[in-house]
């Protein structure tokens, strides 16, 4: 996959959760944008990726590819239009610092 084919795709945003306590003692999770207009492409996760993360009890359904290096945290949320994905893991796709892969779980 070439970098130009990735950057020609739609942009997404990355949000980070914040947990606040309510007056009644409950908790509310809110999200705030930490990145916006990140160019890349989302694809269904490859079977070997699903199997690898399944061994660690992680449900990975999709992978987002981007040429942009991001400082992510597990639990961040990738927003693509009205679709939401939870970030589980990320890394350098080919160990060349050209394309980064972010492994996600789609939430309905």
Secondary structure, 3 states (H helix, E strand, C coil): CCHHHHHCCCEEEEEEEEEEECCCCCEEEEEEEEEEEEECEEEECCHHHHHHHHCCCCCCCEEEEECCCCCCCCCCEEEECCEEEEEEEEEECCCCCCCEEEEEEEEC
